């Protein structure tokens, strides 16, 4: 018999972790962190259509974690990185992402008929540093809905 040579069989390095498995690991750590800090997890990975883009294609939004922090509803975006060498995870929560989460939160509030409940937008960053404990950080009130409200026109332009 002959032996088949293959570089796949000889490659003993561990497979690179996919970004989706990194994200899932980060969301699990974030949820555990929030619970340890007094939050009640209400929903995870809430996904819903939020409108249409300029090409008339349906757009959906997702909120990683919806939790209650005492009497405040918290819409939490979780950003996970394997390293913070090329900028931290917080840099990925840009205006586009904030707008998408804000629109998704409005739909959530409407679907469940939630009115007169204070809410805020938080971010949990998770850095999975190899051979070290993960670094988890909560930023409460990272942005507010006010920046995305349309401004009313008042008076003359001159």
DAGIRA-V77705 format. One record per backbone hydrogen bond with DSSP energy under -1.0 kcal/mol. NH is the residue of the N-H (numbers start at 1). CO is the residue of the C=O. E is the energy in kcal/mol with one decimal. If there is no record, write none. Layout:
BEGIN
nh->(NH;NH)
co->(CO;CO)
e->(E;E)
END
This chain:
BEGIN
nh->(10;11;22;23;24;25;26;27;28;29;30;31;32;33;34;35;36;37;38;39;40;42;43;45;46;48;50;51;53;56;59;61;63;65;66;67;68;69;72;73;74;75;76;77;79;81;91;92;93;94;98;99;100;101;102;103;104;105;106;107;108;109;110;111;112;114;120;122;123;124;125;126;127;128;129;132;135;137;139;142;148;149)
co->(6;7;18;19;20;21;22;23;24;25;26;27;28;29;30;31;32;33;35;34;68;66;66;64;63;61;59;59;57;53;51;48;46;76;43;74;40;72;69;118;67;120;65;122;124;126;88;89;90;92;94;95;96;97;98;99;100;101;102;103;104;105;106;107;108;109;73;75;139;77;137;79;135;81;127;129;127;125;123;121;145;146)
e->(-1.1;-1.0;-2.0;-2.6;-2.4;-2.1;-2.3;-2.5;-2.1;-2.3;-2.7;-2.4;-2.2;-2.5;-2.7;-2.4;-2.3;-1.2;-1.7;-2.6;-2.3;-2.9;-2.0;-2.8;-2.0;-2.1;-3.2;-1.0;-2.2;-2.0;-3.2;-2.8;-2.4;-2.0;-3.1;-2.6;-2.6;-3.1;-1.8;-2.8;-3.7;-2.6;-3.4;-2.2;-2.4;-2.4;-1.2;-1.6;-1.7;-1.5;-2.5;-2.7;-2.2;-2.4;-2.4;-2.5;-2.1;-2.6;-2.0;-1.8;-2.4;-2.7;-2.1;-3.1;-2.2;-2.5;-2.2;-2.2;-2.0;-2.6;-2.7;-2.7;-2.4;-3.1;-1.2;-2.0;-2.5;-2.4;-3.1;-1.7;-2.0;-1.3)
END
